[in-house]
Amino acid sequence: MLLLAALALIAGAMLSAAHAASFDAADGAKLFAAHCAVCHQASGEGIPGVFPPLKGSGVVLASDPTQQIRVLLAGIQGATVAGTVYSSPMPPFGITLSDREVVDIIDYERTSWGNHAPLATAREVAAVRAKLRH
């Protein structure tokens, strides 16, 4: 039983390492610039009271990327961040971006502007996308 648990941990670490090795920050930066920077700014600081910051964001820094994935796929409006309500809508990108593109944007956000959060995976994006369909 312990051997199986140890093997599962090793396999998970290997998958995470493989994803980290395949994460292309340049692709993430390009996708972010094309789809996100106009609102959240190239600095990730957003526009106070209009578009929330991604730099230092609790959603972006969370160890579980599910909420960040859901927001990118489905969009959001009326989110409260650090006591400020952001009424400007964020459009859903799930209809135009692939799982790989979504994870590249998310991982770019999770590793930029001083953010240090665990990387997400395309498998996690696919799982959230499947739940949103139901």
BATORLUM-148478 format. One record per atom (N, C-alpha, C, O): chain; atom name; x, y, z. Coordinates in pm, 1 decimal, padded with zeros to 6 digits. Each point is the difference from the previous one (the first is absolute). Example, Ala and Ser with C-alpha at 12.3 -4.5 7.8 and 13.67 -1.06 7.14 Angstrom:
BEGIN
<r "A","N",<01319.0,-00569.0,00780.0>>
<r "A","CA",<-00089.0,00119.0,00000.0>>
<r "A","C",<00090.0,00120.0,00000.0>>
<r "A","O",<00103.6,-00001.9,00066.5>>
<r "A","N",<-00138.6,00106.9,-00138.5>>
<r "A","CA",<00082.0,00119.0,00006.0>>
<r "A","C",<-00077.0,00109.0,00073.0>>
<r "A","O",<00050.9,00110.8,00016.9>>
END
This chain:
BEGIN
<r "A","N",<00081.2,-00117.9,00000.0>>
<r "A","CA",<-00081.2,00117.9,00000.0>>
<r "A","C",<00086.8,00126.0,00000.0>>
<r "A","O",<-00025.0,00093.2,-00076.5>>
<r "A","N",<00126.6,-00090.9,00162.3>>
<r "A","CA",<00091.3,00113.9,00002.7>>
<r "A","C",<00075.0,00013.6,-00131.3>>
<r "A","O",<00024.8,00111.1,-00046.9>>
<r "A","N",<00011.0,-00223.4,-00011.9>>
<r "A","CA",<00070.4,00002.5,-00127.7>>
<r "A","C",<-00087.6,00062.7,-00108.2>>
<r "A","O",<00049.0,00078.6,-00081.1>>
<r "A","N",<-00178.0,-00112.3,00079.0>>
<r "A","CA",<-00091.2,00058.3,-00098.5>>
<r "A","C",<-00014.1,00150.6,00020.7>>
<r "A","O",<-00002.2,00076.4,-00096.4>>
<r "A","N",<-00007.2,-00034.6,00221.2>>
<r "A","CA",<-00009.9,00142.9,00029.3>>
<r "A","C",<00126.4,00072.7,-00043.7>>
<r "A","O",<-00007.6,00109.0,-00056.6>>
<r "A","N",<00122.4,-00167.9,00082.0>>
<r "A","CA",<00126.6,00061.2,-00039.8>>
<r "A","C",<00010.2,00008.4,-00152.2>>
<r "A","O",<00046.0,00100.7,-00053.9>>
<r "A","N",<-00088.3,-00205.6,-00014.7>>
<r "A","CA",<00002.6,00001.5,-00146.2>>
<r "A","C",<-00093.4,00105.6,-00056.1>>
<r "A","O",<00032.9,00066.5,-00098.2>>
<r "A","N",<-00149.4,-00050.6,00160.1>>
<r "A","CA",<-00094.0,00101.8,-00044.9>>
<r "A","C",<00059.1,00140.0,00016.9>>
<r "A","O",<-00015.6,00085.2,-00087.5>>
<r "A","N",<00083.3,-00061.5,00199.6>>
<r "A","CA",<00064.1,00129.9,00022.4>>
<r "A","C",<00110.5,00026.4,-00101.7>>
<r "A","O",<00013.7,00111.1,-00051.2>>
<r "A","N",<00063.8,-00213.5,00023.0>>
<r "A","CA",<00108.3,00014.0,-00098.3>>
<r "A","C",<-00057.0,00028.0,-00138.3>>
<r "A","O",<00051.1,00085.6,-00072.1>>
<r "A","N",<-00156.9,-00157.5,00034.6>>
<r "A","CA",<-00062.3,00020.3,-00131.3>>
<r "A","C",<-00055.5,00141.7,-00011.0>>
<r "A","O",<00015.0,00064.6,-00103.7>>
<r "A","N",<-00079.1,-00015.8,00210.1>>
<r "A","CA",<-00053.3,00136.4,-00000.9>>
<r "A","C",<00110.5,00102.9,-00013.7>>
<r "A","O",<-00014.4,00097.3,-00074.1>>
<r "A","N",<00123.6,-00117.7,00144.0>>
<r "A","CA",<00113.3,00091.7,-00009.6>>
<r "A","C",<00059.6,-00001.7,-00139.9>>
<r "A","O",<00040.7,00103.9,-00051.9>>
<r "A","N",<-00035.6,-00221.3,-00008.8>>
<r "A","CA",<00053.8,-00010.0,-00135.4>>
<r "A","C",<-00089.8,00073.1,-00099.4>>
<r "A","O",<00049.9,00067.3,-00090.2>>
<r "A","N",<-00181.8,-00079.7,00105.8>>
<r "A","CA",<-00092.0,00071.2,-00088.7>>
<r "A","C",<00013.5,00150.5,00016.9>>
<r "A","O",<00000.2,00073.7,-00098.6>>
<r "A","N",<00011.1,-00026.9,00224.1>>
<r "A","CA",<00017.2,00143.0,00024.8>>
<r "A","C",<00130.8,00049.9,-00059.6>>
<r "A","O",<00004.0,00107.6,-00059.5>>
<r "A","N",<00101.7,-00184.2,00074.9>>
<r "A","CA",<00129.5,00038.8,-00055.4>>
<r "A","C",<-00006.0,00003.3,-00152.4>>
<r "A","O",<00058.0,00088.5,-00062.9>>
<r "A","N",<-00128.2,-00184.9,00003.8>>
<r "A","CA",<-00012.6,-00003.7,-00146.0>>
<r "A","C",<-00076.8,00122.2,-00049.1>>
<r "A","O",<00035.6,00059.1,-00101.9>>
<r "A","N",<-00141.5,-00021.0,00174.8>>
<r "A","CA",<-00075.0,00118.3,-00040.4>>
<r "A","C",<00085.6,00125.4,00014.7>>
<r "A","O",<00001.8,00085.1,-00088.9>>
<r "A","N",<00068.5,-00073.7,00200.1>>
<r "A","CA",<00085.1,00117.0,00021.6>>
<r "A","C",<00103.3,00011.6,-00111.1>>
<r "A","O",<00030.6,00109.8,-00046.5>>
<r "A","N",<00022.7,-00223.7,00004.5>>
<r "A","CA",<00098.5,00001.7,-00107.1>>
<r "A","C",<-00064.0,00040.9,-00131.7>>
<r "A","O",<00067.3,00057.1,-00085.9>>
<r "A","N",<-00199.4,-00085.8,00067.7>>
<r "A","CA",<-00065.8,00031.9,-00126.1>>
<r "A","C",<-00064.1,00138.7,00001.3>>
<r "A","O",<-00040.0,00049.4,-00105.5>>
<r "A","N",<00029.2,00014.4,00221.6>>
<r "A","CA",<-00059.4,00133.4,00007.3>>
<r "A","C",<00090.1,00098.9,-00071.9>>
<r "A","O",<00117.3,00016.0,00033.8>>
<r "A","N",<-00173.4,00048.7,-00132.0>>
<r "A","CA",<00073.9,00098.4,-00078.2>>
<r "A","C",<-00047.0,00139.1,00041.3>>
<r "A","O",<-00106.4,00045.5,-00041.8>>
<r "A","N",<00184.9,00020.0,00122.5>>
<r "A","CA",<-00036.7,00132.0,00051.2>>
<r "A","C",<-00021.9,00099.7,-00113.1>>
<r "A","O",<-00084.1,00089.1,00011.5>>
<r "A","N",<00158.6,-00103.2,-00120.2>>
<r "A","CA",<-00016.4,00092.5,-00112.8>>
<r "A","C",<-00138.5,-00016.3,-00063.2>>
<r "A","O",<-00064.8,00099.0,-00034.1>>
<r "A","N",<00019.7,-00223.0,00018.7>>
<r "A","CA",<-00135.7,-00022.8,-00052.8>>
<r "A","C",<-00104.1,00055.3,00095.9>>
<r "A","O",<-00096.7,00063.2,-00042.4>>
<r "A","N",<00116.3,-00086.8,00171.6>>
<r "A","CA",<-00092.4,00053.0,00099.6>>
<r "A","C",<-00005.6,00151.5,-00005.1>>
<r "A","O",<-00107.6,00059.0,00009.5>>
<r "A","N",<00223.1,00003.9,-00024.5>>
<r "A","CA",<00006.2,00146.1,-00007.4>>
<r "A","C",<-00073.5,00052.1,-00123.7>>
<r "A","O",<-00071.9,00099.6,00007.3>>
<r "A","N",<00090.3,-00167.1,-00120.0>>
<r "A","CA",<-00067.6,00041.9,-00124.0>>
<r "A","C",<-00151.3,-00013.2,00013.0>>
<r "A","O",<-00074.4,00089.5,-00040.1>>
<r "A","N",<00029.4,-00201.1,00096.1>>
<r "A","CA",<-00143.6,-00021.6,00017.5>>
<r "A","C",<-00058.2,00100.5,00099.9>>
<r "A","O",<-00109.2,00052.8,-00020.9>>
<r "A","N",<00181.8,-00027.2,00128.3>>
<r "A","CA",<-00044.4,00098.4,00098.2>>
<r "A","C",<-00011.4,00137.5,-00066.3>>
<r "A","O",<-00099.3,00070.3,00018.9>>
<r "A","N",<00200.5,-00032.3,-00096.3>>
<r "A","CA",<-00001.3,00130.7,-00067.1>>
<r "A","C",<-00118.2,00011.7,-00095.3>>
<r "A","O",<-00061.6,00106.1,-00010.0>>
<r "A","N",<00029.8,-00214.1,-00059.7>>
<r "A","CA",<-00107.7,00002.5,-00099.0>>
<r "A","C",<-00139.2,-00001.6,00063.2>>
<r "A","O",<-00093.4,00057.4,-00056.1>>
<r "A","N",<00077.9,-00121.9,00171.3>>
<r "A","CA",<-00133.9,-00021.7,00055.1>>
<r "A","C",<-00027.4,00068.1,00133.9>>
<r "A","O",<-00116.2,00020.3,00035.3>>
<r "A","N",<00218.7,00014.8,00039.0>>
<r "A","CA",<-00020.9,00042.1,00139.2>>
<r "A","C",<00055.7,00137.9,00034.2>>
<r "A","O",<-00056.2,00070.8,00083.6>>
<r "A","N",<00165.6,-00032.9,-00147.4>>
<r "A","CA",<00073.6,00120.2,00041.1>>
<r "A","C",<-00078.0,00128.9,-00018.6>>
<r "A","O",<00022.9,00096.4,00073.2>>
<r "A","N",<-00113.8,-00092.0,-00168.7>>
<r "A","CA",<-00074.6,00124.0,-00020.7>>
<r "A","C",<-00078.3,00037.7,00125.3>>
<r "A","O",<-00017.7,00118.5,00028.0>>
<r "A","N",<-00029.1,-00216.7,00047.3>>
<r "A","CA",<-00073.7,00028.0,00124.5>>
<r "A","C",<00089.4,-00008.8,00123.2>>
<r "A","O",<00001.0,00090.5,00083.4>>
<r "A","N",<00074.1,-00200.3,-00072.6>>
<r "A","CA",<00080.3,-00024.0,00120.1>>
<r "A","C",<00137.6,00066.5,-00006.8>>
<r "A","O",<00076.5,-00004.9,00096.4>>
<r "A","N",<-00045.4,00066.7,-00210.0>>
<r "A","CA",<00124.9,00072.0,-00023.8>>
<r "A","C",<00119.5,-00095.9,-00008.9>>
<r "A","O",<-00000.4,-00107.4,00060.1>>
<r "A","N",<00100.3,00147.6,-00134.9>>
<r "A","CA",<00121.5,-00081.1,-00015.8>>
<r "A","C",<00068.1,-00022.3,00134.1>>
<r "A","O",<00071.4,-00098.6,00018.0>>
<r "A","N",<-00092.9,00189.3,00075.6>>
<r "A","CA",<00059.8,-00009.0,00133.0>>
<r "A","C",<-00077.1,-00093.7,00092.6>>
<r "A","O",<00046.9,-00030.7,00109.6>>
<r "A","N",<-00165.0,-00015.3,-00152.6>>
<r "A","CA",<-00083.8,-00085.0,00083.8>>
<r "A","C",<-00069.2,00077.4,00110.7>>
<r "A","O",<-00062.3,-00060.8,00087.0>>
<r "A","N",<00071.3,00192.9,-00087.9>>
<r "A","CA",<-00056.0,00081.4,00108.0>>
<r "A","C",<-00144.1,00042.2,-00023.1>>
<r "A","O",<-00060.5,00062.2,00087.3>>
<r "A","N",<00003.2,-00095.4,-00205.4>>
<r "A","CA",<-00137.4,00037.7,-00027.3>>
<r "A","C",<-00018.7,00150.0,-00004.1>>
<r "A","O",<00096.2,00076.2,-00009.7>>
<r "A","N",<-00222.6,-00034.8,00017.4>>
<r "A","CA",<-00034.5,00142.0,00006.9>>
<r "A","C",<-00087.2,00015.1,00124.4>>
<r "A","O",<-00110.2,-00054.7,00005.2>>
<r "A","N",<00158.7,00128.6,00095.2>>
<r "A","CA",<-00071.9,00009.6,00126.8>>
<r "A","C",<-00149.0,00033.3,-00017.5>>
<r "A","O",<-00036.4,00097.2,-00066.2>>
<r "A","N",<-00047.6,-00180.2,00127.2>>
<r "A","CA",<-00143.6,00019.2,-00004.4>>
<r "A","C",<-00066.7,-00043.7,-00128.7>>
<r "A","O",<-00122.8,-00002.1,-00007.8>>
<r "A","N",<00201.6,-00033.3,-00094.4>>
<r "A","CA",<-00056.5,-00038.6,-00128.8>>
<r "A","C",<00032.4,-00146.6,-00032.3>>
<r "A","O",<-00090.5,-00079.7,-00024.5>>
<r "A","N",<00218.7,00045.0,00024.4>>
<r "A","CA",<00044.7,-00136.6,-00027.5>>
<r "A","C",<00095.6,-00042.2,00111.2>>
<r "A","O",<00094.6,00072.8,00030.3>>
<r "A","N",<-00117.4,-00188.6,00030.9>>
<r "A","CA",<00080.1,-00039.2,00117.1>>
<r "A","C",<00144.2,-00035.0,-00035.7>>
<r "A","O",<00030.2,-00039.9,-00112.4>>
<r "A","N",<00058.2,00056.0,00211.0>>
<r "A","CA",<00139.2,-00038.9,-00021.3>>
<r "A","C",<00015.4,-00151.3,00002.0>>
<r "A","O",<-00074.1,-00070.6,00068.4>>
<r "A","N",<00170.4,00022.6,-00143.6>>
<r "A","CA",<00038.9,-00140.5,00004.4>>
<r "A","C",<00127.0,-00015.2,00082.1>>
<r "A","O",<00026.3,-00106.2,00056.3>>
<r "A","N",<00050.9,00211.6,-00050.2>>
<r "A","CA",<00121.0,00003.3,00082.5>>
<r "A","C",<-00042.6,-00007.6,00146.5>>
<r "A","O",<-00070.6,00087.8,00049.7>>
<r "A","N",<00113.8,-00192.5,00018.0>>
<r "A","CA",<-00033.8,-00017.0,00140.4>>
<r "A","C",<-00142.5,-00046.6,00025.7>>
<r "A","O",<-00043.6,-00003.0,00115.0>>
<r "A","N",<-00028.9,-00033.0,-00218.4>>
<r "A","CA",<-00138.9,-00043.5,00013.6>>
<r "A","C",<-00009.8,-00133.0,00074.4>>
<r "A","O",<00075.6,-00093.0,-00028.0>>
<r "A","N",<-00168.1,00084.5,00121.9>>
<r "A","CA",<-00021.6,-00124.5,00072.6>>
<r "A","C",<-00042.1,-00114.0,-00090.5>>
<r "A","O",<00038.7,-00114.6,00022.9>>
<r "A","N",<-00117.7,00144.2,-00126.0>>
<r "A","CA",<-00042.9,-00103.9,-00094.5>>
<r "A","C",<00118.8,-00051.1,-00079.4>>
<r "A","O",<00013.6,-00120.5,-00021.2>>
<r "A","N",<00071.6,00210.4,-00022.5>>
<r "A","CA",<00117.6,-00038.1,-00078.4>>
<r "A","C",<00102.1,-00074.0,00086.4>>
<r "A","O",<00066.7,-00091.8,-00047.7>>
<r "A","N",<-00054.4,00130.8,00172.5>>
<r "A","CA",<00099.9,-00060.4,00088.5>>
<r "A","C",<-00047.9,-00126.8,00069.9>>
<r "A","O",<00079.5,-00066.8,00065.9>>
<r "A","N",<-00206.4,00032.5,-00078.5>>
<r "A","CA",<-00054.1,-00118.7,00066.1>>
<r "A","C",<00072.7,-00125.8,-00045.6>>
<r "A","O",<00035.7,-00012.9,-00117.1>>
<r "A","N",<-00014.2,-00078.7,00208.8>>
<r "A","CA",<00067.2,-00125.1,-00037.3>>
<r "A","C",<-00086.8,-00083.0,-00093.7>>
<r "A","O",<00052.2,-00075.3,-00082.2>>
<r "A","N",<-00183.3,00088.1,00093.7>>
<r "A","CA",<-00093.6,-00069.2,-00089.1>>
<r "A","C",<-00044.1,00099.8,-00107.1>>
<r "A","O",<-00062.1,00101.0,00033.1>>
<r "A","N",<00092.4,-00126.5,-00160.3>>
<r "A","CA",<-00030.6,00097.1,-00105.3>>
<r "A","C",<-00143.9,-00005.5,-00051.8>>
<r "A","O",<-00032.9,00069.6,-00096.1>>
<r "A","N",<-00053.0,-00150.4,00157.4>>
<r "A","CA",<-00134.7,-00021.7,-00052.9>>
<r "A","C",<-00077.0,00129.9,-00020.7>>
<r "A","O",<-00058.4,00019.3,-00106.6>>
<r "A","N",<00056.5,00069.7,00204.1>>
<r "A","CA",<-00075.8,00125.0,-00012.8>>
<r "A","C",<00056.2,00086.9,-00111.8>>
<r "A","O",<-00076.1,00059.9,-00076.0>>
<r "A","N",<00207.2,-00052.5,00065.3>>
<r "A","CA",<00061.5,00079.5,-00106.3>>
<r "A","C",<-00035.9,-00058.1,-00136.8>>
<r "A","O",<-00029.9,00074.5,-00093.3>>
<r "A","N",<00032.9,-00205.2,00081.6>>
<r "A","CA",<-00036.9,-00065.9,-00125.8>>
<r "A","C",<-00145.2,00029.6,-00032.9>>
<r "A","O",<-00032.5,00035.2,-00113.4>>
<r "A","N",<-00055.5,-00049.5,00212.9>>
<r "A","CA",<-00142.8,00022.9,-00021.8>>
<r "A","C",<-00025.4,00142.6,-00048.6>>
<r "A","O",<-00078.4,00020.7,-00092.6>>
<r "A","N",<00143.8,00076.9,00153.8>>
<r "A","CA",<-00018.7,00139.1,-00039.9>>
<r "A","C",<00046.9,00021.6,-00143.9>>
<r "A","O",<-00067.5,00068.1,-00077.2>>
<r "A","N",<00180.5,-00124.4,00040.9>>
<r "A","CA",<00050.6,00017.9,-00136.4>>
<r "A","C",<-00091.9,-00068.2,-00102.0>>
<r "A","O",<-00025.0,00054.7,-00107.4>>
<r "A","N",<-00024.4,-00172.5,00140.5>>
<r "A","CA",<-00087.9,-00071.7,-00092.7>>
<r "A","C",<-00138.9,00062.1,-00010.6>>
<r "A","O",<-00051.4,00017.9,-00110.4>>
<r "A","N",<-00009.8,00015.1,00224.3>>
<r "A","CA",<-00140.5,00041.1,00002.6>>
<r "A","C",<-00021.7,00149.9,00012.3>>
<r "A","O",<-00111.4,00048.5,-00020.0>>
<r "A","N",<00217.2,00025.7,00052.9>>
<r "A","CA",<-00016.2,00142.9,00022.4>>
<r "A","C",<-00057.8,00025.5,00137.8>>
<r "A","O",<-00029.9,-00093.3,00074.5>>
<r "A","N",<00014.4,00221.5,-00041.2>>
<r "A","CA",<-00053.1,00037.2,00131.1>>
<r "A","C",<-00041.1,00146.3,-00004.8>>
<r "A","O",<00052.7,00078.2,-00079.1>>
<r "A","N",<-00146.5,-00042.9,00163.9>>
<r "A","CA",<-00037.8,00140.3,00016.3>>
<r "A","C",<-00041.3,00019.7,00145.0>>
<r "A","O",<-00063.0,-00087.2,00059.8>>
<r "A","N",<00098.4,00200.9,-00004.0>>
<r "A","CA",<-00038.2,00033.1,00135.8>>
<r "A","C",<00087.3,-00062.6,00107.0>>
<r "A","O",<-00043.6,-00014.9,00114.2>>
<r "A","N",<00165.0,-00021.7,-00148.6>>
<r "A","CA",<00091.4,-00060.0,00097.9>>
<r "A","C",<00045.7,00104.7,00100.7>>
<r "A","O",<00019.8,00116.5,-00034.5>>
<r "A","N",<-00003.3,-00159.3,00159.0>>
<r "A","CA",<00054.4,00086.5,00102.9>>
<r "A","C",<00142.6,-00043.9,00028.8>>
<r "A","O",<00024.7,-00115.4,00035.0>>
<r "A","N",<00068.5,00208.1,-00050.0>>
<r "A","CA",<00141.2,-00027.8,00023.3>>
<r "A","C",<00051.5,00103.1,00100.1>>
<r "A","O",<-00005.3,00120.3,-00025.5>>
<r "A","N",<00054.3,-00167.6,00137.9>>
<r "A","CA",<00054.0,00087.1,00105.0>>
<r "A","C",<-00097.3,00112.6,00035.5>>
<r "A","O",<00040.2,00114.6,00019.7>>
<r "A","N",<-00170.3,-00149.9,-00011.8>>
<r "A","CA",<-00101.4,00095.6,00040.0>>
<r "A","C",<-00053.5,00089.4,-00110.4>>
<r "A","O",<-00091.3,00079.2,00023.7>>
<r "A","N",<00146.1,-00090.2,-00143.1>>
<r "A","CA",<-00046.6,00079.3,-00113.8>>
<r "A","C",<-00083.1,-00087.6,-00092.0>>
<r "A","O",<00042.3,-00109.3,-00037.9>>
<r "A","N",<-00162.0,00158.0,00001.5>>
<r "A","CA",<-00085.5,-00071.8,-00093.8>>
<r "A","C",<00036.7,00045.6,-00141.0>>
<r "A","O",<00001.8,00119.4,-00030.0>>
<r "A","N",<00027.0,-00215.9,-00054.3>>
<r "A","CA",<00033.2,00028.0,-00140.1>>
<r "A","C",<-00119.3,-00038.2,-00085.6>>
<r "A","O",<-00023.8,-00118.2,-00025.0>>
<r "A","N",<-00051.6,00218.2,-00020.2>>
<r "A","CA",<-00121.7,-00027.4,-00075.5>>
<r "A","C",<00025.6,-00020.9,-00149.5>>
<r "A","O",<-00087.5,-00049.4,-00071.0>>
<r "A","N",<00205.5,00086.2,00022.8>>
<r "A","CA",<00031.8,-00022.1,-00141.1>>
<r "A","C",<00005.4,-00149.9,-00027.3>>
<r "A","O",<00066.0,-00074.0,00073.0>>
<r "A","N",<-00134.8,00028.8,-00177.3>>
<r "A","CA",<-00000.4,-00144.1,-00027.6>>
<r "A","C",<00130.6,-00048.2,-00062.4>>
<r "A","O",<00061.5,00069.0,-00081.4>>
<r "A","N",<-00021.2,-00188.0,00121.4>>
<r "A","CA",<00109.8,-00069.0,-00067.8>>
<r "A","C",<-00065.5,-00101.9,-00091.4>>
<r "A","O",<-00079.3,-00082.3,00045.9>>
<r "A","N",<00111.4,00086.4,-00175.4>>
<r "A","CA",<-00064.0,-00094.0,-00092.1>>
<r "A","C",<00050.8,-00142.9,00020.4>>
<r "A","O",<00109.6,-00021.3,00052.0>>
<r "A","N",<-00190.7,-00075.9,-00093.6>>
<r "A","CA",<00045.2,-00138.9,00005.7>>
<r "A","C",<00095.0,-00029.0,-00116.1>>
<r "A","O",<-00029.6,00031.7,-00115.2>>
<r "A","N",<00142.1,-00091.5,00146.5>>
<r "A","CA",<00096.1,-00035.1,-00103.6>>
<r "A","C",<-00003.9,-00148.3,-00034.3>>
<r "A","O",<00072.1,-00044.9,-00089.2>>
<r "A","N",<-00155.1,-00031.1,00158.9>>
<r "A","CA",<-00009.1,-00143.3,-00025.0>>
<r "A","C",<-00049.9,-00034.3,-00139.0>>
<r "A","O",<00026.7,-00108.8,-00050.9>>
<r "A","N",<-00099.0,00200.9,-00010.6>>
<r "A","CA",<-00052.5,-00027.3,-00133.2>>
<r "A","C",<00102.8,00026.9,-00110.0>>
<r "A","O",<-00016.3,-00046.0,-00112.9>>
<r "A","N",<00121.4,00120.2,00145.8>>
<r "A","CA",<00098.1,00034.4,-00103.2>>
<r "A","C",<00139.5,-00056.5,00024.1>>
<r "A","O",<00080.0,-00009.4,-00093.1>>
<r "A","N",<-00050.3,-00028.4,00217.6>>
<r "A","CA",<00135.4,-00048.2,00031.7>>
<r "A","C",<00000.1,-00149.2,00030.8>>
<r "A","O",<-00093.4,-00052.3,00061.0>>
<r "A","N",<00198.4,-00014.8,-00103.7>>
<r "A","CA",<00017.6,-00142.6,00029.7>>
<r "A","C",<00045.3,-00017.9,00144.8>>
<r "A","O",<00038.8,00096.7,00065.6>>
<r "A","N",<-00043.7,-00219.3,-00016.3>>
<r "A","CA",<00048.5,-00028.5,00134.9>>
<r "A","C",<00145.9,00041.3,00013.9>>
<r "A","O",<00038.6,00056.9,00102.2>>
<r "A","N",<00042.4,-00084.5,-00202.7>>
<r "A","CA",<00142.2,00034.8,00003.4>>
<r "A","C",<00018.5,00151.4,00008.3>>
<r "A","O",<00083.5,00048.2,00076.4>>
<r "A","N",<-00161.2,00026.9,-00154.9>>
<r "A","CA",<00010.9,00146.2,00003.1>>
<r "A","C",<-00043.6,00055.6,00136.2>>
<r "A","O",<00063.3,00090.9,00053.9>>
<r "A","N",<-00171.5,-00146.1,00000.7>>
<r "A","CA",<-00047.5,00044.0,00131.2>>
<r "A","C",<00107.0,-00024.1,00105.6>>
<r "A","O",<00029.0,00088.3,00080.7>>
<r "A","N",<00029.8,-00207.9,-00081.0>>
<r "A","CA",<00100.7,-00030.3,00102.1>>
<r "A","C",<00126.0,00085.4,-00020.2>>
<r "A","O",<00065.5,00035.9,00097.8>>
<r "A","N",<-00031.0,-00003.2,-00221.2>>
<r "A","CA",<00115.5,00087.6,-00022.7>>
<r "A","C",<-00024.4,00139.0,00058.8>>
<r "A","O",<00089.8,00058.5,00060.4>>
<r "A","N",<-00211.3,-00005.7,-00078.0>>
<r "A","CA",<-00032.4,00130.4,00058.5>>
<r "A","C",<00004.0,-00008.6,00151.8>>
<r "A","O",<00060.7,00083.9,00066.5>>
<r "A","N",<-00125.8,-00185.9,-00012.7>>
<r "A","CA",<-00006.4,-00014.7,00146.1>>
<r "A","C",<00139.5,-00015.2,00059.1>>
<r "A","O",<00032.6,00064.3,00099.7>>
<r "A","N",<00049.0,-00148.1,-00160.1>>
<r "A","CA",<00135.0,-00019.1,00053.5>>
<r "A","C",<00085.2,00125.3,-00015.8>>
<r "A","O",<00086.7,00026.7,00083.2>>
<r "A","N",<-00110.1,00049.0,-00187.3>>
<r "A","CA",<00069.0,00129.2,-00013.5>>
<r "A","C",<-00039.3,00091.3,00116.2>>
<r "A","O",<00085.7,00062.3,00062.7>>
<r "A","N",<-00215.5,-00055.0,-00034.7>>
<r "A","CA",<-00046.8,00084.1,00110.3>>
<r "A","C",<00052.9,-00049.4,00135.1>>
<r "A","O",<00032.6,00080.8,00087.1>>
<r "A","N",<-00024.0,-00212.1,-00069.8>>
<r "A","CA",<00042.0,-00058.0,00127.3>>
<r "A","C",<00150.8,00015.7,00024.5>>
<r "A","O",<00047.8,-00022.7,00111.1>>
<r "A","N",<00027.6,00062.2,-00217.1>>
<r "A","CA",<00145.6,00012.5,00013.9>>
<r "A","C",<00051.9,00140.1,-00036.2>>
<r "A","O",<00121.0,00019.9,-00010.8>>
<r "A","N",<-00210.4,00075.7,-00007.6>>
<r "A","CA",<00041.0,00135.9,-00040.2>>
<r "A","C",<-00024.2,00100.3,00111.7>>
<r "A","O",<-00074.9,-00026.7,00093.9>>
<r "A","N",<00139.5,00142.6,-00105.3>>
<r "A","CA",<-00020.3,00115.6,00087.9>>
<r "A","C",<00026.1,-00033.3,00147.0>>
<r "A","O",<-00061.1,00059.7,00088.7>>
<r "A","N",<00150.3,-00153.4,-00062.8>>
<r "A","CA",<00029.0,-00040.1,00136.6>>
<r "A","C",<-00091.6,-00109.3,00052.9>>
<r "A","O",<00016.1,-00044.4,00113.7>>
<r "A","N",<-00112.2,00000.3,-00194.7>>
<r "A","CA",<-00086.5,-00111.5,00040.2>>
<r "A","C",<00080.0,-00129.2,-00002.8>>
<r "A","O",<00079.0,-00022.9,-00091.6>>
<r "A","N",<-00099.1,-00059.8,00190.3>>
<r "A","CA",<00065.7,-00131.1,00006.8>>
<r "A","C",<-00104.0,-00101.1,00045.2>>
<r "A","O",<-00015.6,-00025.5,00119.4>>
<r "A","N",<-00055.5,-00032.0,-00216.1>>
<r "A","CA",<-00104.1,-00098.2,00030.9>>
<r "A","C",<00028.8,-00127.0,-00078.1>>
<r "A","O",<00066.2,00004.7,-00103.7>>
<r "A","N",<-00114.8,-00117.6,00151.9>>
<r "A","CA",<00019.7,-00125.3,-00074.1>>
<r "A","C",<-00062.2,00010.1,-00139.4>>
<r "A","O",<-00104.4,00062.6,-00018.4>>
<r "A","N",<00169.2,-00124.1,-00077.5>>
<r "A","CA",<-00050.7,00001.0,-00136.8>>
<r "A","C",<-00126.1,-00084.6,-00011.2>>
<r "A","O",<-00017.1,-00099.3,00070.8>>
<r "A","N",<-00069.6,00140.7,-00160.6>>
<r "A","CA",<-00120.0,-00076.8,-00031.8>>
<r "A","C",<00034.1,-00095.1,-00115.1>>
<r "A","O",<00107.9,00009.1,-00058.6>>
<r "A","N",<-00199.1,-00098.9,00026.9>>
<r "A","CA",<00021.4,-00093.1,-00110.6>>
<r "A","C",<-00118.4,00003.5,-00095.7>>
<r "A","O",<-00110.4,00039.2,00037.7>>
<r "A","N",<00134.3,-00080.0,-00160.4>>
<r "A","CA",<-00108.0,-00009.2,-00098.5>>
<r "A","C",<-00104.8,-00100.9,00045.5>>
<r "A","O",<-00118.1,00014.7,-00031.5>>
<r "A","N",<00159.7,-00115.6,00104.4>>
<r "A","CA",<-00094.6,-00099.4,00053.4>>
<r "A","C",<-00097.2,00066.9,00097.9>>
<r "A","O",<-00119.2,-00030.5,-00000.2>>
<r "A","N",<00170.5,00121.9,00084.1>>
<r "A","CA",<-00087.1,00072.4,00093.3>>
<r "A","C",<-00096.5,00091.2,-00076.0>>
<r "A","O",<-00116.6,00011.8,00037.7>>
<r "A","N",<00164.1,00052.0,-00143.3>>
<r "A","CA",<-00085.9,00084.7,-00081.7>>
<r "A","C",<-00110.5,-00084.6,-00063.5>>
<r "A","O",<-00116.7,00039.2,00001.3>>
<r "A","N",<00152.8,-00154.0,-00056.4>>
<r "A","CA",<-00099.2,-00087.9,-00061.9>>
<r "A","C",<-00105.1,-00045.3,00100.8>>
<r "A","O",<-00117.9,-00009.4,-00034.0>>
<r "A","N",<00158.6,-00018.6,00156.7>>
<r "A","CA",<-00093.1,-00043.9,00103.6>>
<r "A","C",<-00098.7,00111.3,00035.7>>
<r "A","O",<-00119.4,-00025.7,00015.2>>
<r "A","N",<00168.4,00148.0,-00001.8>>
<r "A","CA",<-00087.8,00112.7,00031.7>>
<r "A","C",<-00092.7,00026.3,-00118.1>>
<r "A","O",<-00119.0,00025.3,00019.1>>
<r "A","N",<00172.0,-00031.2,-00139.9>>
<r "A","CA",<-00082.1,00022.4,-00120.5>>
<r "A","C",<-00113.6,-00102.6,-00004.8>>
<r "A","O",<-00113.5,00035.2,-00032.1>>
<r "A","N",<00142.9,-00160.6,00063.6>>
<r "A","CA",<-00102.6,-00106.2,-00000.8>>
<r "A","C",<-00108.5,00028.1,00104.1>>
<r "A","O",<-00118.4,-00019.7,-00027.3>>
<r "A","N",<00157.7,00065.3,00145.8>>
<r "A","CA",<-00098.2,00032.4,00104.3>>
<r "A","C",<-00087.8,00117.5,-00040.5>>
<r "A","O",<-00118.9,00002.3,00032.1>>
<r "A","N",<00175.7,00094.9,-00102.0>>
<r "A","CA",<-00078.0,00117.1,-00043.2>>
<r "A","C",<-00103.7,-00039.0,-00105.0>>
<r "A","O",<-00102.7,00066.6,-00013.1>>
<r "A","N",<00127.8,-00171.2,-00060.0>>
<r "A","CA",<-00095.9,-00044.4,-00104.4>>
<r "A","C",<-00123.5,-00065.1,00060.7>>
<r "A","O",<-00104.4,-00008.4,-00064.7>>
<r "A","N",<00116.1,-00037.5,00188.4>>
<r "A","CA",<-00113.6,-00071.4,00061.9>>
<r "A","C",<-00082.4,00088.5,00085.4>>
<r "A","O",<-00098.5,-00045.0,00058.6>>
END
